[in-house]
Amino acid sequence: MKKVYYLKTCSTCIRILKELNLSSEFILQDIKNEEITVEQLEQMKALSGSYESLFSKRSKLYKEMDLKNQKLEERDYKHYILEHYTFLSRPVIIVNDSIFIGNSKKTIEAVKGFIDS
């Protein structure tokens, strides 16, 4: 499976998608218009190892809800990601059994290297 979870209103996600120039084999899911299902999130967790690795601590809601001062556990991260799309670190790119999370330069370079190989 080749899939990208992204936000079409996020300029960073759009820039990354243009930069990667992905083939038509990739399924793009705008997480604002098509919510992440429990099954999809569980698949991402299986590939990444934890819900925390998928969770964005840079989300506005993270600060607004004062979550940084709470002790969050795996079930909390899962709950918040399913509750509101902004808690997913974006983009999440899945290529078969590999997952790439976030928009760091290192992550995007890793995606490029993986796709080109």
Chimera marker file (.cmm) of the C-alpha trace (Angstrom):
<marker_set name="trace">
<marker id="1" x="0.000" y="0.000" z="0.000" r="1" g="1" b="0" radius="0.5"/>
<marker id="2" x="1.137" y="3.524" z="-0.773" r="1" g="1" b="0" radius="0.5"/>
<marker id="3" x="-0.711" y="6.214" z="1.148" r="1" g="1" b="0" radius="0.5"/>
<marker id="4" x="-0.258" y="9.763" z="2.367" r="1" g="1" b="0" radius="0.5"/>
<marker id="5" x="-2.215" y="11.297" z="5.227" r="1" g="1" b="0" radius="0.5"/>
<marker id="6" x="-1.981" y="15.052" z="4.870" r="1" g="1" b="0" radius="0.5"/>
<marker id="7" x="-3.839" y="18.314" z="5.225" r="1" g="1" b="0" radius="0.5"/>
<marker id="8" x="-4.583" y="20.121" z="1.961" r="1" g="1" b="0" radius="0.5"/>
<marker id="9" x="-4.811" y="23.445" z="3.805" r="1" g="1" b="0" radius="0.5"/>
<marker id="10" x="-1.272" y="22.997" z="5.167" r="1" g="1" b="0" radius="0.5"/>
<marker id="11" x="1.283" y="24.776" z="2.990" r="1" g="1" b="0" radius="0.5"/>
<marker id="12" x="4.066" y="22.550" z="4.334" r="1" g="1" b="0" radius="0.5"/>
<marker id="13" x="2.205" y="19.364" z="3.345" r="1" g="1" b="0" radius="0.5"/>
<marker id="14" x="1.488" y="20.763" z="-0.125" r="1" g="1" b="0" radius="0.5"/>
<marker id="15" x="5.132" y="21.803" z="-0.594" r="1" g="1" b="0" radius="0.5"/>
<marker id="16" x="6.318" y="18.328" z="0.443" r="1" g="1" b="0" radius="0.5"/>
<marker id="17" x="3.868" y="16.597" z="-1.912" r="1" g="1" b="0" radius="0.5"/>
<marker id="18" x="5.096" y="18.750" z="-4.806" r="1" g="1" b="0" radius="0.5"/>
<marker id="19" x="8.704" y="18.095" z="-3.848" r="1" g="1" b="0" radius="0.5"/>
<marker id="20" x="8.159" y="14.318" z="-3.703" r="1" g="1" b="0" radius="0.5"/>
<marker id="21" x="6.210" y="14.245" z="-6.985" r="1" g="1" b="0" radius="0.5"/>
<marker id="22" x="4.547" y="10.968" z="-5.993" r="1" g="1" b="0" radius="0.5"/>
<marker id="23" x="3.241" y="8.518" z="-8.567" r="1" g="1" b="0" radius="0.5"/>
<marker id="24" x="-0.463" y="7.904" z="-9.090" r="1" g="1" b="0" radius="0.5"/>
<marker id="25" x="-0.041" y="4.673" z="-7.070" r="1" g="1" b="0" radius="0.5"/>
<marker id="26" x="-0.237" y="6.795" z="-3.912" r="1" g="1" b="0" radius="0.5"/>
<marker id="27" x="-3.610" y="7.344" z="-2.269" r="1" g="1" b="0" radius="0.5"/>
<marker id="28" x="-3.867" y="10.827" z="-0.779" r="1" g="1" b="0" radius="0.5"/>
<marker id="29" x="-6.163" y="11.293" z="2.205" r="1" g="1" b="0" radius="0.5"/>
<marker id="30" x="-6.949" y="14.826" z="3.337" r="1" g="1" b="0" radius="0.5"/>
<marker id="31" x="-7.512" y="14.164" z="7.044" r="1" g="1" b="0" radius="0.5"/>
<marker id="32" x="-9.721" y="17.221" z="7.501" r="1" g="1" b="0" radius="0.5"/>
<marker id="33" x="-12.249" y="16.068" z="4.896" r="1" g="1" b="0" radius="0.5"/>
<marker id="34" x="-11.874" y="12.319" z="5.438" r="1" g="1" b="0" radius="0.5"/>
<marker id="35" x="-11.316" y="11.521" z="9.110" r="1" g="1" b="0" radius="0.5"/>
<marker id="36" x="-8.798" y="8.924" z="10.176" r="1" g="1" b="0" radius="0.5"/>
<marker id="37" x="-10.483" y="5.679" z="11.163" r="1" g="1" b="0" radius="0.5"/>
<marker id="38" x="-9.554" y="3.566" z="14.172" r="1" g="1" b="0" radius="0.5"/>
<marker id="39" x="-8.280" y="0.874" z="11.770" r="1" g="1" b="0" radius="0.5"/>
<marker id="40" x="-6.083" y="3.355" z="9.884" r="1" g="1" b="0" radius="0.5"/>
<marker id="41" x="-4.612" y="4.729" z="13.099" r="1" g="1" b="0" radius="0.5"/>
<marker id="42" x="-3.962" y="1.225" z="14.426" r="1" g="1" b="0" radius="0.5"/>
<marker id="43" x="-2.180" y="0.350" z="11.170" r="1" g="1" b="0" radius="0.5"/>
<marker id="44" x="-0.003" y="3.475" z="11.498" r="1" g="1" b="0" radius="0.5"/>
<marker id="45" x="0.752" y="2.550" z="15.109" r="1" g="1" b="0" radius="0.5"/>
<marker id="46" x="1.718" y="-0.997" z="14.084" r="1" g="1" b="0" radius="0.5"/>
<marker id="47" x="4.226" y="0.442" z="11.600" r="1" g="1" b="0" radius="0.5"/>
<marker id="48" x="5.552" y="3.238" z="13.823" r="1" g="1" b="0" radius="0.5"/>
<marker id="49" x="5.618" y="1.413" z="17.154" r="1" g="1" b="0" radius="0.5"/>
<marker id="50" x="3.582" y="3.909" z="19.172" r="1" g="1" b="0" radius="0.5"/>
<marker id="51" x="0.772" y="6.431" z="19.056" r="1" g="1" b="0" radius="0.5"/>
<marker id="52" x="3.096" y="8.986" z="20.613" r="1" g="1" b="0" radius="0.5"/>
<marker id="53" x="5.341" y="8.881" z="17.528" r="1" g="1" b="0" radius="0.5"/>
<marker id="54" x="2.302" y="9.889" z="15.439" r="1" g="1" b="0" radius="0.5"/>
<marker id="55" x="1.237" y="12.673" z="17.813" r="1" g="1" b="0" radius="0.5"/>
<marker id="56" x="2.063" y="16.305" z="17.061" r="1" g="1" b="0" radius="0.5"/>
<marker id="57" x="3.183" y="18.248" z="20.091" r="1" g="1" b="0" radius="0.5"/>
<marker id="58" x="3.318" y="21.332" z="17.849" r="1" g="1" b="0" radius="0.5"/>
<marker id="59" x="-0.462" y="21.421" z="17.441" r="1" g="1" b="0" radius="0.5"/>
<marker id="60" x="-2.194" y="24.598" z="18.611" r="1" g="1" b="0" radius="0.5"/>
<marker id="61" x="-4.683" y="22.474" z="20.540" r="1" g="1" b="0" radius="0.5"/>
<marker id="62" x="-1.818" y="20.787" z="22.396" r="1" g="1" b="0" radius="0.5"/>
<marker id="63" x="-0.909" y="24.147" z="23.884" r="1" g="1" b="0" radius="0.5"/>
<marker id="64" x="-4.497" y="25.402" z="24.251" r="1" g="1" b="0" radius="0.5"/>
<marker id="65" x="-5.568" y="22.266" z="26.147" r="1" g="1" b="0" radius="0.5"/>
<marker id="66" x="-2.389" y="22.454" z="28.281" r="1" g="1" b="0" radius="0.5"/>
<marker id="67" x="-1.560" y="18.846" z="27.405" r="1" g="1" b="0" radius="0.5"/>
<marker id="68" x="2.168" y="19.486" z="27.801" r="1" g="1" b="0" radius="0.5"/>
<marker id="69" x="1.614" y="19.671" z="31.562" r="1" g="1" b="0" radius="0.5"/>
<marker id="70" x="-0.270" y="16.370" z="31.688" r="1" g="1" b="0" radius="0.5"/>
<marker id="71" x="1.148" y="12.875" z="31.722" r="1" g="1" b="0" radius="0.5"/>
<marker id="72" x="-0.191" y="11.356" z="28.536" r="1" g="1" b="0" radius="0.5"/>
<marker id="73" x="-0.208" y="7.615" z="27.892" r="1" g="1" b="0" radius="0.5"/>
<marker id="74" x="-0.566" y="5.684" z="24.646" r="1" g="1" b="0" radius="0.5"/>
<marker id="75" x="-4.366" y="5.501" z="24.957" r="1" g="1" b="0" radius="0.5"/>
<marker id="76" x="-4.466" y="9.299" z="25.420" r="1" g="1" b="0" radius="0.5"/>
<marker id="77" x="-2.426" y="9.897" z="22.265" r="1" g="1" b="0" radius="0.5"/>
<marker id="78" x="-4.756" y="7.558" z="20.331" r="1" g="1" b="0" radius="0.5"/>
<marker id="79" x="-7.826" y="9.300" z="21.724" r="1" g="1" b="0" radius="0.5"/>
<marker id="80" x="-6.625" y="12.801" z="20.842" r="1" g="1" b="0" radius="0.5"/>
<marker id="81" x="-5.526" y="11.857" z="17.309" r="1" g="1" b="0" radius="0.5"/>
<marker id="82" x="-8.929" y="10.318" z="16.641" r="1" g="1" b="0" radius="0.5"/>
<marker id="83" x="-10.703" y="13.261" z="18.276" r="1" g="1" b="0" radius="0.5"/>
<marker id="84" x="-9.061" y="15.986" z="16.188" r="1" g="1" b="0" radius="0.5"/>
<marker id="85" x="-6.988" y="15.776" z="13.008" r="1" g="1" b="0" radius="0.5"/>
<marker id="86" x="-4.514" y="18.459" z="14.104" r="1" g="1" b="0" radius="0.5"/>
<marker id="87" x="-3.000" y="16.027" z="16.603" r="1" g="1" b="0" radius="0.5"/>
<marker id="88" x="-1.588" y="13.845" z="13.810" r="1" g="1" b="0" radius="0.5"/>
<marker id="89" x="1.981" y="14.753" z="12.915" r="1" g="1" b="0" radius="0.5"/>
<marker id="90" x="1.810" y="15.456" z="9.195" r="1" g="1" b="0" radius="0.5"/>
<marker id="91" x="2.331" y="14.224" z="6.641" r="1" g="1" b="0" radius="0.5"/>
<marker id="92" x="2.301" y="10.501" z="7.326" r="1" g="1" b="0" radius="0.5"/>
<marker id="93" x="3.600" y="8.599" z="4.323" r="1" g="1" b="0" radius="0.5"/>
<marker id="94" x="3.221" y="4.837" z="4.110" r="1" g="1" b="0" radius="0.5"/>
<marker id="95" x="5.066" y="2.824" z="1.485" r="1" g="1" b="0" radius="0.5"/>
<marker id="96" x="4.263" y="-0.869" z="1.867" r="1" g="1" b="0" radius="0.5"/>
<marker id="97" x="5.606" y="-1.744" z="5.338" r="1" g="1" b="0" radius="0.5"/>
<marker id="98" x="7.523" y="1.499" z="5.915" r="1" g="1" b="0" radius="0.5"/>
<marker id="99" x="6.186" y="4.637" z="7.545" r="1" g="1" b="0" radius="0.5"/>
<marker id="100" x="7.545" y="8.173" z="7.475" r="1" g="1" b="0" radius="0.5"/>
<marker id="101" x="6.095" y="10.667" z="9.953" r="1" g="1" b="0" radius="0.5"/>
<marker id="102" x="6.328" y="14.433" z="9.931" r="1" g="1" b="0" radius="0.5"/>
<marker id="103" x="7.906" y="17.131" z="7.847" r="1" g="1" b="0" radius="0.5"/>
<marker id="104" x="11.508" y="17.290" z="9.011" r="1" g="1" b="0" radius="0.5"/>
<marker id="105" x="14.112" y="17.601" z="6.283" r="1" g="1" b="0" radius="0.5"/>
<marker id="106" x="15.625" y="14.286" z="7.423" r="1" g="1" b="0" radius="0.5"/>
<marker id="107" x="12.263" y="12.491" z="7.127" r="1" g="1" b="0" radius="0.5"/>
<marker id="108" x="11.536" y="13.883" z="3.663" r="1" g="1" b="0" radius="0.5"/>
<marker id="109" x="15.032" y="12.955" z="2.448" r="1" g="1" b="0" radius="0.5"/>
<marker id="110" x="14.450" y="9.432" z="3.786" r="1" g="1" b="0" radius="0.5"/>
<marker id="111" x="11.149" y="9.211" z="1.865" r="1" g="1" b="0" radius="0.5"/>
<marker id="112" x="12.864" y="10.378" z="-1.338" r="1" g="1" b="0" radius="0.5"/>
<marker id="113" x="15.648" y="7.825" z="-0.917" r="1" g="1" b="0" radius="0.5"/>
<marker id="114" x="13.172" y="5.054" z="-0.202" r="1" g="1" b="0" radius="0.5"/>
<marker id="115" x="10.912" y="5.843" z="-3.157" r="1" g="1" b="0" radius="0.5"/>
<marker id="116" x="13.821" y="6.221" z="-5.576" r="1" g="1" b="0" radius="0.5"/>
<marker id="117" x="15.426" y="2.910" z="-4.602" r="1" g="1" b="0" radius="0.5"/>
<link id1="1" id2="2" r="1" g="1" b="0" radius="0.2"/>
<link id1="2" id2="3" r="1" g="1" b="0" radius="0.2"/>
<link id1="3" id2="4" r="1" g="1" b="0" radius="0.2"/>
<link id1="4" id2="5" r="1" g="1" b="0" radius="0.2"/>
<link id1="5" id2="6" r="1" g="1" b="0" radius="0.2"/>
<link id1="6" id2="7" r="1" g="1" b="0" radius="0.2"/>
<link id1="7" id2="8" r="1" g="1" b="0" radius="0.2"/>
<link id1="8" id2="9" r="1" g="1" b="0" radius="0.2"/>
<link id1="9" id2="10" r="1" g="1" b="0" radius="0.2"/>
<link id1="10" id2="11" r="1" g="1" b="0" radius="0.2"/>
<link id1="11" id2="12" r="1" g="1" b="0" radius="0.2"/>
<link id1="12" id2="13" r="1" g="1" b="0" radius="0.2"/>
<link id1="13" id2="14" r="1" g="1" b="0" radius="0.2"/>
<link id1="14" id2="15" r="1" g="1" b="0" radius="0.2"/>
<link id1="15" id2="16" r="1" g="1" b="0" radius="0.2"/>
<link id1="16" id2="17" r="1" g="1" b="0" radius="0.2"/>
<link id1="17" id2="18" r="1" g="1" b="0" radius="0.2"/>
<link id1="18" id2="19" r="1" g="1" b="0" radius="0.2"/>
<link id1="19" id2="20" r="1" g="1" b="0" radius="0.2"/>
<link id1="20" id2="21" r="1" g="1" b="0" radius="0.2"/>
<link id1="21" id2="22" r="1" g="1" b="0" radius="0.2"/>
<link id1="22" id2="23" r="1" g="1" b="0" radius="0.2"/>
<link id1="23" id2="24" r="1" g="1" b="0" radius="0.2"/>
<link id1="24" id2="25" r="1" g="1" b="0" radius="0.2"/>
<link id1="25" id2="26" r="1" g="1" b="0" radius="0.2"/>
<link id1="26" id2="27" r="1" g="1" b="0" radius="0.2"/>
<link id1="27" id2="28" r="1" g="1" b="0" radius="0.2"/>
<link id1="28" id2="29" r="1" g="1" b="0" radius="0.2"/>
<link id1="29" id2="30" r="1" g="1" b="0" radius="0.2"/>
<link id1="30" id2="31" r="1" g="1" b="0" radius="0.2"/>
<link id1="31" id2="32" r="1" g="1" b="0" radius="0.2"/>
<link id1="32" id2="33" r="1" g="1" b="0" radius="0.2"/>
<link id1="33" id2="34" r="1" g="1" b="0" radius="0.2"/>
<link id1="34" id2="35" r="1" g="1" b="0" radius="0.2"/>
<link id1="35" id2="36" r="1" g="1" b="0" radius="0.2"/>
<link id1="36" id2="37" r="1" g="1" b="0" radius="0.2"/>
<link id1="37" id2="38" r="1" g="1" b="0" radius="0.2"/>
<link id1="38" id2="39" r="1" g="1" b="0" radius="0.2"/>
<link id1="39" id2="40" r="1" g="1" b="0" radius="0.2"/>
<link id1="40" id2="41" r="1" g="1" b="0" radius="0.2"/>
<link id1="41" id2="42" r="1" g="1" b="0" radius="0.2"/>
<link id1="42" id2="43" r="1" g="1" b="0" radius="0.2"/>
<link id1="43" id2="44" r="1" g="1" b="0" radius="0.2"/>
<link id1="44" id2="45" r="1" g="1" b="0" radius="0.2"/>
<link id1="45" id2="46" r="1" g="1" b="0" radius="0.2"/>
<link id1="46" id2="47" r="1" g="1" b="0" radius="0.2"/>
<link id1="47" id2="48" r="1" g="1" b="0" radius="0.2"/>
<link id1="48" id2="49" r="1" g="1" b="0" radius="0.2"/>
<link id1="49" id2="50" r="1" g="1" b="0" radius="0.2"/>
<link id1="50" id2="51" r="1" g="1" b="0" radius="0.2"/>
<link id1="51" id2="52" r="1" g="1" b="0" radius="0.2"/>
<link id1="52" id2="53" r="1" g="1" b="0" radius="0.2"/>
<link id1="53" id2="54" r="1" g="1" b="0" radius="0.2"/>
<link id1="54" id2="55" r="1" g="1" b="0" radius="0.2"/>
<link id1="55" id2="56" r="1" g="1" b="0" radius="0.2"/>
<link id1="56" id2="57" r="1" g="1" b="0" radius="0.2"/>
<link id1="57" id2="58" r="1" g="1" b="0" radius="0.2"/>
<link id1="58" id2="59" r="1" g="1" b="0" radius="0.2"/>
<link id1="59" id2="60" r="1" g="1" b="0" radius="0.2"/>
<link id1="60" id2="61" r="1" g="1" b="0" radius="0.2"/>
<link id1="61" id2="62" r="1" g="1" b="0" radius="0.2"/>
<link id1="62" id2="63" r="1" g="1" b="0" radius="0.2"/>
<link id1="63" id2="64" r="1" g="1" b="0" radius="0.2"/>
<link id1="64" id2="65" r="1" g="1" b="0" radius="0.2"/>
<link id1="65" id2="66" r="1" g="1" b="0" radius="0.2"/>
<link id1="66" id2="67" r="1" g="1" b="0" radius="0.2"/>
<link id1="67" id2="68" r="1" g="1" b="0" radius="0.2"/>
<link id1="68" id2="69" r="1" g="1" b="0" radius="0.2"/>
<link id1="69" id2="70" r="1" g="1" b="0" radius="0.2"/>
<link id1="70" id2="71" r="1" g="1" b="0" radius="0.2"/>
<link id1="71" id2="72" r="1" g="1" b="0" radius="0.2"/>
<link id1="72" id2="73" r="1" g="1" b="0" radius="0.2"/>
<link id1="73" id2="74" r="1" g="1" b="0" radius="0.2"/>
<link id1="74" id2="75" r="1" g="1" b="0" radius="0.2"/>
<link id1="75" id2="76" r="1" g="1" b="0" radius="0.2"/>
<link id1="76" id2="77" r="1" g="1" b="0" radius="0.2"/>
<link id1="77" id2="78" r="1" g="1" b="0" radius="0.2"/>
<link id1="78" id2="79" r="1" g="1" b="0" radius="0.2"/>
<link id1="79" id2="80" r="1" g="1" b="0" radius="0.2"/>
<link id1="80" id2="81" r="1" g="1" b="0" radius="0.2"/>
<link id1="81" id2="82" r="1" g="1" b="0" radius="0.2"/>
<link id1="82" id2="83" r="1" g="1" b="0" radius="0.2"/>
<link id1="83" id2="84" r="1" g="1" b="0" radius="0.2"/>
<link id1="84" id2="85" r="1" g="1" b="0" radius="0.2"/>
<link id1="85" id2="86" r="1" g="1" b="0" radius="0.2"/>
<link id1="86" id2="87" r="1" g="1" b="0" radius="0.2"/>
<link id1="87" id2="88" r="1" g="1" b="0" radius="0.2"/>
<link id1="88" id2="89" r="1" g="1" b="0" radius="0.2"/>
<link id1="89" id2="90" r="1" g="1" b="0" radius="0.2"/>
<link id1="90" id2="91" r="1" g="1" b="0" radius="0.2"/>
<link id1="91" id2="92" r="1" g="1" b="0" radius="0.2"/>
<link id1="92" id2="93" r="1" g="1" b="0" radius="0.2"/>
<link id1="93" id2="94" r="1" g="1" b="0" radius="0.2"/>
<link id1="94" id2="95" r="1" g="1" b="0" radius="0.2"/>
<link id1="95" id2="96" r="1" g="1" b="0" radius="0.2"/>
<link id1="96" id2="97" r="1" g="1" b="0" radius="0.2"/>
<link id1="97" id2="98" r="1" g="1" b="0" radius="0.2"/>
<link id1="98" id2="99" r="1" g="1" b="0" radius="0.2"/>
<link id1="99" id2="100" r="1" g="1" b="0" radius="0.2"/>
<link id1="100" id2="101" r="1" g="1" b="0" radius="0.2"/>
<link id1="101" id2="102" r="1" g="1" b="0" radius="0.2"/>
<link id1="102" id2="103" r="1" g="1" b="0" radius="0.2"/>
<link id1="103" id2="104" r="1" g="1" b="0" radius="0.2"/>
<link id1="104" id2="105" r="1" g="1" b="0" radius="0.2"/>
<link id1="105" id2="106" r="1" g="1" b="0" radius="0.2"/>
<link id1="106" id2="107" r="1" g="1" b="0" radius="0.2"/>
<link id1="107" id2="108" r="1" g="1" b="0" radius="0.2"/>
<link id1="108" id2="109" r="1" g="1" b="0" radius="0.2"/>
<link id1="109" id2="110" r="1" g="1" b="0" radius="0.2"/>
<link id1="110" id2="111" r="1" g="1" b="0" radius="0.2"/>
<link id1="111" id2="112" r="1" g="1" b="0" radius="0.2"/>
<link id1="112" id2="113" r="1" g="1" b="0" radius="0.2"/>
<link id1="113" id2="114" r="1" g="1" b="0" radius="0.2"/>
<link id1="114" id2="115" r="1" g="1" b="0" radius="0.2"/>
<link id1="115" id2="116" r="1" g="1" b="0" radius="0.2"/>
<link id1="116" id2="117" r="1" g="1" b="0" radius="0.2"/>
</marker_set>
